[in-house]
Amino acid sequence: MAGRSSLSSSMAREKIKIKKIDNITARQVTFSKRRRGIFKKAEELSVLCDADIALIIFSATGKLFDFSNSRMKDILARYSAHANYEKKEEEPFLELQLENSNLAKLNSEVADKNQELRKLRGEDLQGVDLEELLQLERILEGSLSRVLETKMIELSQERKPALLLDQSDTSTIHEEGQYSSESITNGGPPLTEDDSSDTSLKLG
């Protein structure tokens, strides 16, 4: 007897699974009853607790049903303003989360770069395997090559004004020498007839 009673109470407490009603007529009847029940409960809640309530329901056929204990438009306006206010309050928090995430990422990158720099200086090499050592060697060789190349370019740029000055001095000396030679050749007074005779006598 006790066993049957326990079984009956267990079956009574078993929850009925909620699922879609396949029969269209039964579905419409259930919708009407439940809708009226919900609206009645909403009205009772608004009276008992002095609450502003607005309900909007669309049926399966798209028909609109609504309930409000005051003007629906006013309640929806309050809801919209409240939603926008909450969104604005959340935005700084979300921005702060994003900044913290970016900061953590940057800190991690800085730590990695500092560790790599120490290794390039020959520090903290304990536990570094051969492959990583070879990679560090290649990085150093590449850096040294770029340093030497930059050094040669800088030296070349520094020597260029001096070379241009030397070339300018050489050109000036050459021009002055050429001018002096022409002066010696063409600069004497023209020979007179007597001078020509004297020269002939001397040569004769």
Z-matrix of the N, CA and C atoms (Angstrom, degrees):
N
C 1 1.440
C 2 1.530 1 110.33
N 3 1.308 2 114.22 1 -46.28
C 4 1.463 3 119.78 2 179.40
C 5 1.513 4 110.33 3 -62.79
N 6 1.358 5 114.55 4 -36.69
C 7 1.458 6 118.53 5 -179.54
C 8 1.512 7 111.63 6 -65.42
N 9 1.336 8 116.31 7 -42.07
C 10 1.462 9 119.69 8 179.38
C 11 1.532 10 111.27 9 -65.16
N 12 1.337 11 116.03 10 -38.51
C 13 1.464 12 120.50 11 179.89
C 14 1.524 13 110.81 12 -64.18
N 15 1.321 14 115.16 13 -41.17
C 16 1.461 15 120.03 14 179.52
C 17 1.514 16 110.78 15 -65.78
N 18 1.343 17 116.37 16 -39.67
C 19 1.460 18 121.25 17 179.75
C 20 1.522 19 110.34 18 -66.13
N 21 1.329 20 116.76 19 -40.88
C 22 1.462 21 120.85 20 -179.69
C 23 1.519 22 111.08 21 -65.32
N 24 1.333 23 116.90 22 -43.55
C 25 1.474 24 120.09 23 -179.62
C 26 1.529 25 110.60 24 -66.82
N 27 1.353 26 115.67 25 -34.58
C 28 1.462 27 119.64 26 178.17
C 29 1.515 28 110.91 27 -65.56
N 30 1.333 29 117.42 28 -41.02
C 31 1.455 30 121.33 29 178.82
C 32 1.521 31 110.80 30 -68.97
N 33 1.336 32 116.76 31 -32.50
C 34 1.468 33 120.38 32 179.60
C 35 1.526 34 110.76 33 -69.64
N 36 1.345 35 115.12 34 -35.30
C 37 1.469 36 118.60 35 -179.15
C 38 1.519 37 112.35 36 -79.86
N 39 1.295 38 118.86 37 -10.79
C 40 1.457 39 121.78 38 -177.63
C 41 1.531 40 109.84 39 -65.44
N 42 1.313 41 116.47 40 128.95
C 43 1.450 42 121.43 41 -177.09
C 44 1.519 43 110.73 42 -74.56
N 45 1.325 44 113.83 43 139.18
C 46 1.460 45 119.05 44 176.86
C 47 1.523 46 108.57 45 -82.15
N 48 1.291 47 116.98 46 128.99
C 49 1.452 48 122.16 47 -178.70
C 50 1.525 49 110.09 48 -70.49
N 51 1.339 50 115.59 49 128.08
C 52 1.459 51 121.00 50 178.98
C 53 1.528 52 108.80 51 -84.79
N 54 1.298 53 116.30 52 126.07
C 55 1.463 54 121.00 53 177.47
C 56 1.519 55 109.33 54 -150.33
N 57 1.303 56 116.06 55 166.34
C 58 1.457 57 121.73 56 -177.82
C 59 1.529 58 110.43 57 -64.96
N 60 1.341 59 114.59 58 137.76
C 61 1.475 60 120.00 59 177.53
C 62 1.522 61 108.21 60 -81.24
N 63 1.296 62 116.20 61 120.48
C 64 1.463 63 120.37 62 -176.11
C 65 1.525 64 112.49 63 -72.14
N 66 1.328 65 117.66 64 -39.24
C 67 1.458 66 121.29 65 -178.97
C 68 1.531 67 109.90 66 -71.39
N 69 1.345 68 116.59 67 123.93
C 70 1.458 69 121.04 68 -174.39
C 71 1.535 70 111.42 69 -65.01
N 72 1.337 71 117.12 70 -44.07
C 73 1.466 72 120.34 71 -178.99
C 74 1.517 73 110.89 72 -62.90
N 75 1.330 74 116.28 73 -45.75
C 76 1.461 75 120.40 74 179.56
C 77 1.530 76 110.26 75 -64.31
N 78 1.317 77 116.48 76 -35.24
C 79 1.464 78 120.57 77 179.16
C 80 1.522 79 110.85 78 -65.14
N 81 1.328 80 117.08 79 -43.15
C 82 1.465 81 121.19 80 179.98
C 83 1.529 82 111.47 81 -66.06
N 84 1.331 83 116.34 82 -40.32
C 85 1.469 84 120.20 83 178.45
C 86 1.527 85 110.23 84 -63.14
N 87 1.322 86 115.61 85 -45.92
C 88 1.474 87 120.23 86 179.34
C 89 1.524 88 110.87 87 -62.26
N 90 1.319 89 116.22 88 -39.98
C 91 1.467 90 120.17 89 -179.46
C 92 1.534 91 110.40 90 -61.89
N 93 1.311 92 116.65 91 -44.43
C 94 1.478 93 120.65 92 -179.35
C 95 1.517 94 111.29 93 -63.42
N 96 1.336 95 116.68 94 -45.15
C 97 1.473 96 119.91 95 -179.17
C 98 1.521 97 111.16 96 -64.85
N 99 1.343 98 115.93 97 -47.77
C 100 1.469 99 119.05 98 -177.88
C 101 1.534 100 111.28 99 -65.94
N 102 1.339 101 117.14 100 -36.76
C 103 1.466 102 120.46 101 179.71
C 104 1.521 103 110.54 102 -62.86
N 105 1.322 104 116.32 103 -47.19
C 106 1.462 105 119.42 104 178.80
C 107 1.524 106 111.28 105 -62.63
N 108 1.329 107 115.57 106 -37.31
C 109 1.459 108 119.21 107 178.57
C 110 1.518 109 112.07 108 -64.93
N 111 1.328 110 115.91 109 -41.69
C 112 1.478 111 120.01 110 179.83
C 113 1.526 112 110.32 111 -65.66
N 114 1.315 113 117.25 112 -44.19
C 115 1.464 114 120.48 113 179.44
C 116 1.524 115 111.08 114 -62.15
N 117 1.338 116 116.90 115 -38.89
C 118 1.472 117 121.05 116 178.87
C 119 1.523 118 110.35 117 -64.65
N 120 1.334 119 116.78 118 -44.32
C 121 1.464 120 120.42 119 179.07
C 122 1.532 121 110.52 120 -63.75
N 123 1.350 122 117.06 121 -38.45
C 124 1.462 123 120.41 122 178.88
C 125 1.520 124 110.97 123 -64.30
N 126 1.309 125 116.76 124 -40.40
C 127 1.464 126 120.53 125 178.94
C 128 1.527 127 110.94 126 -65.27
N 129 1.325 128 116.48 127 -41.68
C 130 1.470 129 120.32 128 178.30
C 131 1.522 130 110.49 129 -62.69
N 132 1.336 131 116.44 130 -41.34
C 133 1.464 132 120.67 131 -179.62
C 134 1.532 133 111.09 132 -64.76
N 135 1.319 134 116.50 133 -39.92
C 136 1.470 135 119.43 134 -179.89
C 137 1.516 136 111.08 135 -65.69
N 138 1.353 137 117.62 136 -36.57
C 139 1.466 138 121.32 137 -179.55
C 140 1.517 139 110.74 138 -74.37
N 141 1.329 140 116.94 139 -47.42
C 142 1.461 141 121.29 140 -176.28
C 143 1.521 142 112.42 141 -66.15
N 144 1.309 143 116.83 142 -39.03
C 145 1.481 144 120.95 143 -171.65
C 146 1.523 145 113.17 144 -111.45
N 147 1.328 146 117.99 145 3.66
C 148 1.459 147 122.12 146 -179.66
C 149 1.544 148 110.67 147 53.65
N 150 1.314 149 114.60 148 47.80
C 151 1.472 150 120.84 149 -177.27
C 152 1.522 151 110.01 150 -106.50
N 153 1.334 152 115.33 151 146.53
C 154 1.459 153 120.79 152 173.12
C 155 1.528 154 108.28 153 -87.14
N 156 1.310 155 116.07 154 122.41
C 157 1.462 156 121.14 155 -173.79
C 158 1.525 157 109.60 156 -128.58
N 159 1.331 158 115.14 157 138.44
C 160 1.467 159 121.32 158 174.65
C 161 1.526 160 107.87 159 -138.77
N 162 1.315 161 115.94 160 128.49
C 163 1.459 162 122.23 161 178.67
C 164 1.524 163 109.21 162 -121.96
N 165 1.329 164 116.44 163 136.11
C 166 1.458 165 122.05 164 176.26
C 167 1.521 166 107.90 165 -128.43
N 168 1.303 167 116.81 166 126.56
C 169 1.466 168 122.16 167 -178.34
C 170 1.526 169 109.22 168 -132.47
N 171 1.324 170 115.67 169 132.19
C 172 1.458 171 121.37 170 171.41
C 173 1.523 172 108.55 171 -111.79
N 174 1.321 173 115.29 172 129.19
C 175 1.465 174 119.59 173 178.60
C 176 1.526 175 109.70 174 -74.93
N 177 1.332 176 115.02 175 174.61
C 178 1.454 177 120.37 176 178.54
C 179 1.522 178 111.87 177 -62.86
N 180 1.327 179 117.06 178 -25.41
C 181 1.464 180 121.35 179 179.30
C 182 1.523 181 112.39 180 -89.52
N 183 1.358 182 116.69 181 0.67
C 184 1.455 183 120.78 182 178.00
C 185 1.510 184 114.79 183 91.69
N 186 1.324 185 118.61 184 6.09
C 187 1.450 186 121.59 185 -179.42
C 188 1.527 187 109.88 186 -78.03
N 189 1.337 188 115.30 187 137.45
C 190 1.464 189 121.45 188 -176.42
C 191 1.526 190 110.73 189 -92.83
N 192 1.358 191 114.99 190 134.93
C 193 1.465 192 122.46 191 172.31
C 194 1.526 193 106.80 192 -130.81
N 195 1.314 194 116.96 193 134.25
C 196 1.464 195 118.69 194 -179.75
C 197 1.524 196 110.21 195 -141.85
N 198 1.321 197 114.49 196 158.30
C 199 1.457 198 121.90 197 177.84
C 200 1.521 199 108.21 198 -144.44
N 201 1.315 200 116.36 199 139.05
C 202 1.466 201 121.26 200 172.30
C 203 1.518 202 108.08 201 -154.19
N 204 1.324 203 116.40 202 144.94
C 205 1.452 204 119.65 203 -179.66
C 206 1.525 205 111.24 204 -86.73
N 207 1.362 206 116.31 205 -5.35
C 208 1.461 207 121.42 206 171.66
C 209 1.530 208 106.47 207 -140.88
N 210 1.308 209 118.08 208 -162.52
C 211 1.461 210 119.53 209 -178.34
C 212 1.520 211 110.54 210 -67.18
N 213 1.327 212 115.64 211 125.16
C 214 1.455 213 121.20 212 -179.34
C 215 1.535 214 111.37 213 -58.24
N 216 1.325 215 115.66 214 -40.43
C 217 1.466 216 120.66 215 -178.44
C 218 1.522 217 111.46 216 -60.38
N 219 1.342 218 116.69 217 -41.49
C 220 1.465 219 120.70 218 -179.56
C 221 1.529 220 111.15 219 -66.29
N 222 1.317 221 115.89 220 -41.28
C 223 1.474 222 119.36 221 -179.41
C 224 1.525 223 110.50 222 -66.34
N 225 1.329 224 117.27 223 -41.44
C 226 1.471 225 120.66 224 179.03
C 227 1.526 226 111.25 225 -65.72
N 228 1.348 227 117.05 226 -35.31
C 229 1.463 228 120.91 227 177.64
C 230 1.527 229 110.24 228 -65.66
N 231 1.326 230 116.43 229 -41.61
C 232 1.468 231 120.33 230 176.83
C 233 1.522 232 110.85 231 -63.24
N 234 1.331 233 116.54 232 -41.61
C 235 1.458 234 120.97 233 179.27
C 236 1.530 235 110.71 234 -62.22
N 237 1.338 236 116.66 235 -44.36
C 238 1.458 237 120.88 236 -179.41
C 239 1.522 238 111.29 237 -63.09
N 240 1.338 239 116.46 238 -43.31
C 241 1.466 240 120.41 239 179.37
C 242 1.525 241 110.89 240 -63.90
N 243 1.337 242 115.95 241 -40.76
C 244 1.462 243 119.92 242 -179.96
C 245 1.533 244 111.20 243 -66.25
N 246 1.339 245 116.42 244 -40.66
C 247 1.469 246 120.51 245 179.62
C 248 1.524 247 110.82 246 -63.87
N 249 1.344 248 116.08 247 -41.28
C 250 1.470 249 119.69 248 178.53
C 251 1.519 250 111.31 249 -66.07
N 252 1.342 251 117.22 250 -37.32
C 253 1.460 252 121.41 251 179.26
C 254 1.533 253 110.70 252 -64.52
N 255 1.334 254 115.66 253 -44.38
C 256 1.464 255 119.37 254 178.42
C 257 1.519 256 111.28 255 -63.26
N 258 1.347 257 116.25 256 -37.88
C 259 1.462 258 120.09 257 179.03
C 260 1.522 259 110.87 258 -62.96
N 261 1.361 260 115.86 259 -42.20
C 262 1.462 261 119.76 260 179.32
C 263 1.521 262 111.09 261 -65.84
N 264 1.343 263 116.36 262 -35.24
C 265 1.466 264 119.68 263 178.40
C 266 1.522 265 111.35 264 -68.37
N 267 1.320 266 116.17 265 -34.10
C 268 1.459 267 120.41 266 -178.35
C 269 1.521 268 112.21 267 -76.16
N 270 1.346 269 117.83 268 -27.50
C 271 1.461 270 120.67 269 -174.87
C 272 1.529 271 112.66 270 -60.12
N 273 1.376 272 119.20 271 -48.85
C 274 1.476 273 117.60 272 177.44
C 275 1.522 274 112.40 273 -59.70
N 276 1.329 275 117.26 274 -37.21
C 277 1.462 276 120.51 275 179.46
C 278 1.526 277 110.78 276 -64.09
N 279 1.354 278 115.56 277 -43.31
C 280 1.462 279 119.37 278 178.89
C 281 1.527 280 110.97 279 -66.01
N 282 1.347 281 116.40 280 -39.51
C 283 1.462 282 120.08 281 177.56
C 284 1.526 283 110.66 282 -63.64
N 285 1.341 284 115.69 283 -40.31
C 286 1.460 285 119.85 284 178.68
C 287 1.526 286 110.60 285 -63.89
N 288 1.328 287 116.56 286 -41.67
C 289 1.463 288 120.08 287 177.00
C 290 1.521 289 111.20 288 -60.66
N 291 1.346 290 116.41 289 -42.39
C 292 1.458 291 120.88 290 179.53
C 293 1.522 292 110.81 291 -64.79
N 294 1.349 293 116.73 292 -42.25
C 295 1.464 294 120.63 293 178.64
C 296 1.527 295 110.77 294 -63.64
N 297 1.328 296 116.38 295 -42.08
C 298 1.462 297 119.74 296 179.02
C 299 1.524 298 110.98 297 -63.67
N 300 1.343 299 115.66 298 -39.42
C 301 1.458 300 119.74 299 178.63
C 302 1.527 301 110.80 300 -64.74
N 303 1.347 302 115.86 301 -43.99
C 304 1.469 303 119.69 302 178.55
C 305 1.522 304 111.17 303 -65.09
N 306 1.343 305 116.10 304 -39.31
C 307 1.464 306 120.07 305 179.34
C 308 1.523 307 111.06 306 -64.08
N 309 1.329 308 116.58 307 -42.59
C 310 1.463 309 120.04 308 178.03
C 311 1.526 310 111.20 309 -62.47
N 312 1.325 311 115.64 310 -39.27
C 313 1.468 312 120.28 311 178.83
C 314 1.520 313 110.84 312 -65.60
N 315 1.340 314 116.42 313 -43.66
C 316 1.465 315 120.33 314 179.31
C 317 1.532 316 111.10 315 -65.11
N 318 1.331 317 116.27 316 -40.80
C 319 1.468 318 119.76 317 178.33
C 320 1.524 319 110.89 318 -61.33
N 321 1.323 320 116.12 319 -39.71
C 322 1.454 321 120.37 320 178.51
C 323 1.528 322 110.69 321 -65.25
N 324 1.339 323 116.56 322 -41.90
C 325 1.467 324 120.43 323 179.22
C 326 1.529 325 110.70 324 -65.29
N 327 1.344 326 117.28 325 -41.60
C 328 1.462 327 121.10 326 178.47
C 329 1.522 328 110.70 327 -62.36
N 330 1.330 329 116.88 328 -42.72
C 331 1.466 330 120.71 329 178.80
C 332 1.523 331 110.91 330 -62.22
N 333 1.333 332 116.60 331 -41.36
C 334 1.466 333 120.07 332 178.79
C 335 1.531 334 111.01 333 -64.39
N 336 1.344 335 116.10 334 -42.75
C 337 1.466 336 119.85 335 -179.61
C 338 1.525 337 111.27 336 -66.92
N 339 1.332 338 117.09 337 -38.24
C 340 1.466 339 120.00 338 177.87
C 341 1.523 340 111.05 339 -64.60
N 342 1.328 341 116.04 340 -40.78
C 343 1.459 342 119.54 341 177.72
C 344 1.532 343 111.06 342 -64.46
N 345 1.340 344 115.92 343 -40.99
C 346 1.465 345 119.69 344 178.48
C 347 1.530 346 110.47 345 -64.81
N 348 1.343 347 116.62 346 -39.56
C 349 1.463 348 120.53 347 178.88
C 350 1.522 349 111.37 348 -64.25
N 351 1.325 350 116.92 349 -40.60
C 352 1.468 351 119.87 350 177.88
C 353 1.523 352 110.85 351 -62.95
N 354 1.302 353 116.33 352 -38.66
C 355 1.468 354 119.56 353 178.68
C 356 1.525 355 111.03 354 -66.65
N 357 1.337 356 116.49 355 -38.41
C 358 1.463 357 119.79 356 178.03
C 359 1.530 358 111.26 357 -66.25
N 360 1.333 359 116.39 358 -26.20
C 361 1.463 360 120.48 359 175.95
C 362 1.516 361 112.22 360 -82.95
N 363 1.322 362 116.41 361 -3.16
C 364 1.451 363 120.07 362 -178.94
C 365 1.510 364 113.42 363 89.18
N 366 1.347 365 116.77 364 15.26
C 367 1.458 366 120.93 365 -179.49
C 368 1.533 367 109.63 366 -104.72
N 369 1.314 368 115.54 367 157.99
C 370 1.475 369 122.12 368 176.20
C 371 1.527 370 111.97 369 52.95
N 372 1.316 371 116.36 370 45.96
C 373 1.466 372 120.28 371 179.97
C 374 1.525 373 112.55 372 -93.94
N 375 1.328 374 116.76 373 3.13
C 376 1.450 375 119.18 374 178.79
C 377 1.527 376 109.70 375 -66.33
N 378 1.304 377 115.51 376 131.87
C 379 1.454 378 120.43 377 177.44
C 380 1.517 379 114.35 378 83.43
N 381 1.340 380 117.97 379 1.19
C 382 1.468 381 121.10 380 179.24
C 383 1.521 382 108.74 381 -80.86
N 384 1.322 383 116.86 382 127.78
C 385 1.462 384 119.78 383 -178.05
C 386 1.526 385 110.90 384 -80.70
N 387 1.332 386 115.80 385 174.11
C 388 1.459 387 121.95 386 -175.09
C 389 1.528 388 112.02 387 -63.57
N 390 1.327 389 116.55 388 -40.15
C 391 1.467 390 119.61 389 -178.54
C 392 1.529 391 111.19 390 -61.80
N 393 1.331 392 116.50 391 -41.94
C 394 1.459 393 119.73 392 179.57
C 395 1.522 394 111.17 393 -68.88
N 396 1.350 395 115.98 394 -36.51
C 397 1.468 396 119.12 395 176.95
C 398 1.523 397 111.09 396 -62.81
N 399 1.330 398 116.87 397 -41.79
C 400 1.468 399 120.64 398 177.47
C 401 1.522 400 110.98 399 -63.30
N 402 1.310 401 116.44 400 -38.01
C 403 1.463 402 120.23 401 178.03
C 404 1.529 403 110.70 402 -65.28
N 405 1.339 404 117.02 403 -42.22
C 406 1.464 405 120.48 404 176.51
C 407 1.525 406 110.89 405 -62.05
N 408 1.332 407 116.08 406 -38.71
C 409 1.464 408 119.54 407 178.39
C 410 1.526 409 111.34 408 -63.02
N 411 1.323 410 117.09 409 -42.20
C 412 1.467 411 120.65 410 178.71
C 413 1.526 412 111.14 411 -64.13
N 414 1.329 413 116.23 412 -38.57
C 415 1.469 414 120.00 413 178.87
C 416 1.524 415 110.44 414 -64.31
N 417 1.340 416 116.16 415 -43.66
C 418 1.465 417 120.39 416 179.75
C 419 1.522 418 111.19 417 -64.83
N 420 1.329 419 116.95 418 -41.59
C 421 1.464 420 120.12 419 179.18
C 422 1.527 421 110.66 420 -63.38
N 423 1.312 422 116.76 421 -42.01
C 424 1.459 423 120.06 422 177.70
C 425 1.517 424 111.89 423 -63.86
N 426 1.339 425 116.59 424 -40.84
C 427 1.464 426 120.69 425 179.49
C 428 1.521 427 110.70 426 -65.75
N 429 1.337 428 116.15 427 -42.97
C 430 1.461 429 120.42 428 179.43
C 431 1.528 430 111.09 429 -62.67
N 432 1.334 431 116.26 430 -40.43
C 433 1.468 432 120.41 431 178.53
C 434 1.522 433 111.27 432 -61.51
N 435 1.328 434 116.18 433 -42.93
C 436 1.465 435 119.81 434 179.10
C 437 1.523 436 111.66 435 -67.20
N 438 1.335 437 117.20 436 -35.80
C 439 1.461 438 120.90 437 178.21
C 440 1.527 439 110.21 438 -64.74
N 441 1.323 440 117.25 439 -45.70
C 442 1.467 441 121.17 440 179.59
C 443 1.522 442 111.49 441 -63.56
N 444 1.321 443 116.14 442 -40.95
C 445 1.466 444 120.06 443 178.76
C 446 1.523 445 110.93 444 -62.69
N 447 1.340 446 116.88 445 -43.79
C 448 1.463 447 121.00 446 178.08
C 449 1.521 448 110.96 447 -64.48
N 450 1.329 449 116.58 448 -37.90
C 451 1.462 450 121.12 449 178.91
C 452 1.519 451 110.88 450 -62.28
N 453 1.331 452 117.80 451 -44.75
C 454 1.460 453 121.79 452 -179.52
C 455 1.522 454 110.87 453 -64.06
N 456 1.337 455 116.41 454 -38.68
C 457 1.466 456 119.66 455 178.15
C 458 1.521 457 110.60 456 -64.34
N 459 1.344 458 117.00 457 -43.71
C 460 1.461 459 120.72 458 -179.88
C 461 1.524 460 110.96 459 -64.05
N 462 1.337 461 117.42 460 -42.92
C 463 1.466 462 120.49 461 177.99
C 464 1.520 463 111.72 462 -62.33
N 465 1.320 464 115.61 463 -40.19
C 466 1.464 465 120.22 464 178.30
C 467 1.529 466 111.13 465 -63.42
N 468 1.335 467 116.43 466 -40.52
C 469 1.462 468 120.20 467 179.09
C 470 1.527 469 111.49 468 -66.85
N 471 1.342 470 116.12 469 -36.52
C 472 1.460 471 119.81 470 179.45
C 473 1.529 472 112.02 471 -70.19
N 474 1.344 473 117.34 472 -35.26
C 475 1.470 474 120.71 473 -178.02
C 476 1.517 475 112.57 474 -80.33
N 477 1.295 476 119.01 475 -18.66
C 478 1.463 477 121.68 476 -175.26
C 479 1.527 478 112.27 477 -60.37
N 480 1.346 479 122.07 478 -45.85
C 481 1.475 480 120.21 479 178.26
C 482 1.526 481 112.85 480 -60.76
N 483 1.350 482 117.02 481 -38.77
C 484 1.459 483 119.90 482 179.83
C 485 1.528 484 110.86 483 -65.74
N 486 1.324 485 117.21 484 -40.81
C 487 1.461 486 120.82 485 178.52
C 488 1.521 487 110.94 486 -64.21
N 489 1.335 488 116.28 487 -41.40
C 490 1.466 489 119.67 488 178.30
C 491 1.514 490 111.18 489 -63.94
N 492 1.352 491 117.03 490 -38.25
C 493 1.461 492 120.96 491 178.21
C 494 1.518 493 111.11 492 -65.81
N 495 1.351 494 117.26 493 -42.12
C 496 1.469 495 120.64 494 178.03
C 497 1.516 496 111.34 495 -62.41
N 498 1.330 497 116.09 496 -42.41
C 499 1.455 498 119.64 497 179.10
C 500 1.523 499 110.87 498 -64.51
N 501 1.324 500 117.78 499 -37.15
C 502 1.461 501 122.25 500 178.53
C 503 1.520 502 110.78 501 -65.26
N 504 1.365 503 117.54 502 -42.95
C 505 1.471 504 121.68 503 178.90
C 506 1.515 505 110.81 504 -64.28
N 507 1.335 506 116.99 505 -43.00
C 508 1.464 507 121.32 506 -179.68
C 509 1.510 508 110.97 507 -62.45
N 510 1.334 509 116.78 508 -41.73
C 511 1.459 510 121.55 509 179.38
C 512 1.519 511 110.83 510 -64.94
N 513 1.338 512 116.84 511 -38.57
C 514 1.469 513 120.95 512 -179.70
C 515 1.522 514 110.23 513 -66.46
N 516 1.339 515 116.83 514 -44.56
C 517 1.463 516 121.00 515 179.37
C 518 1.522 517 110.82 516 -62.25
N 519 1.315 518 117.29 517 -41.63
C 520 1.457 519 122.12 518 179.38
C 521 1.527 520 111.26 519 -62.17
N 522 1.348 521 115.20 520 -43.97
C 523 1.458 522 119.22 521 179.27
C 524 1.522 523 111.41 522 -65.14
N 525 1.359 524 116.77 523 -41.08
C 526 1.462 525 120.02 524 179.15
C 527 1.520 526 111.23 525 -64.84
N 528 1.330 527 116.20 526 -39.08
C 529 1.469 528 119.26 527 178.41
C 530 1.512 529 111.84 528 -65.12
N 531 1.332 530 116.67 529 -40.78
C 532 1.455 531 121.27 530 179.37
C 533 1.526 532 110.42 531 -65.35
N 534 1.324 533 117.12 532 -38.29
C 535 1.457 534 121.35 533 179.76
C 536 1.525 535 110.17 534 -67.04
N 537 1.348 536 117.87 535 -40.55
C 538 1.468 537 121.67 536 179.76
C 539 1.513 538 110.80 537 -63.99
N 540 1.329 539 117.04 538 -40.01
C 541 1.463 540 121.49 539 179.81
C 542 1.522 541 110.87 540 -64.23
N 543 1.312 542 115.93 541 -42.14
C 544 1.460 543 119.86 542 179.27
C 545 1.518 544 110.61 543 -66.42
N 546 1.330 545 116.62 544 -34.74
C 547 1.470 546 120.31 545 179.27
C 548 1.508 547 110.97 546 -65.76
N 549 1.330 548 116.12 547 -39.46
C 550 1.467 549 119.76 548 -179.91
C 551 1.514 550 110.37 549 -67.15
N 552 1.335 551 114.27 550 -39.27
C 553 1.467 552 118.76 551 -176.94
C 554 1.519 553 112.17 552 -73.52
N 555 1.306 554 116.61 553 -43.26
C 556 1.463 555 120.55 554 -172.60
C 557 1.521 556 113.47 555 -109.64
N 558 1.307 557 117.62 556 -3.12
C 559 1.461 558 118.69 557 -170.78
C 560 1.513 559 114.33 558 -86.29
N 561 1.360 560 123.54 559 -14.05
C 562 1.477 561 123.85 560 -178.14
C 563 1.506 562 111.78 561 -73.00
N 564 1.365 563 117.38 562 160.34
C 565 1.468 564 121.11 563 179.69
C 566 1.518 565 110.04 564 -70.82
N 567 1.309 566 118.46 565 150.47
C 568 1.468 567 121.41 566 -179.98
C 569 1.528 568 111.50 567 -65.31
N 570 1.319 569 116.75 568 144.78
C 571 1.467 570 122.37 569 -179.09
C 572 1.517 571 110.20 570 -72.75
N 573 1.385 572 115.36 571 135.48
C 574 1.463 573 120.38 572 175.21
C 575 1.510 574 109.74 573 -87.22
N 576 1.327 575 115.58 574 174.66
C 577 1.480 576 119.88 575 -178.68
C 578 1.511 577 111.56 576 -66.40
N 579 1.385 578 115.97 577 -37.66
C 580 1.464 579 120.20 578 178.87
C 581 1.500 580 110.93 579 -66.43
N 582 1.368 581 113.87 580 -41.32
C 583 1.475 582 117.28 581 179.60
C 584 1.494 583 109.42 582 -62.54
N 585 1.325 584 116.85 583 -35.90
C 586 1.462 585 120.48 584 -179.42
C 587 1.505 586 111.26 585 -67.12
N 588 1.366 587 116.11 586 -36.82
C 589 1.475 588 120.72 587 179.56
C 590 1.500 589 110.07 588 -69.09
N 591 1.368 590 115.56 589 -43.14
C 592 1.465 591 118.72 590 179.26
C 593 1.500 592 111.22 591 -60.81
N 594 1.290 593 114.07 592 -38.65
C 595 1.467 594 118.36 593 -178.97
C 596 1.512 595 110.22 594 -66.41
N 597 1.313 596 115.40 595 -38.56
C 598 1.481 597 119.40 596 -179.99
C 599 1.501 598 110.77 597 -66.90
N 600 1.365 599 116.94 598 -39.69
C 601 1.442 600 120.29 599 179.06
C 602 1.510 601 111.51 600 -64.54
N 603 1.341 602 112.91 601 -41.63
C 604 1.458 603 116.84 602 -178.71
C 605 1.515 604 110.90 603 -65.51
N 606 1.298 605 114.71 604 -39.24
C 607 1.461 606 118.35 605 -179.42
C 608 1.519 607 110.54 606 -72.95
N 609 1.354 608 115.81 607 -32.31
C 610 1.460 609 119.19 608 179.40
C 611 1.485 610 111.11 609 -73.52
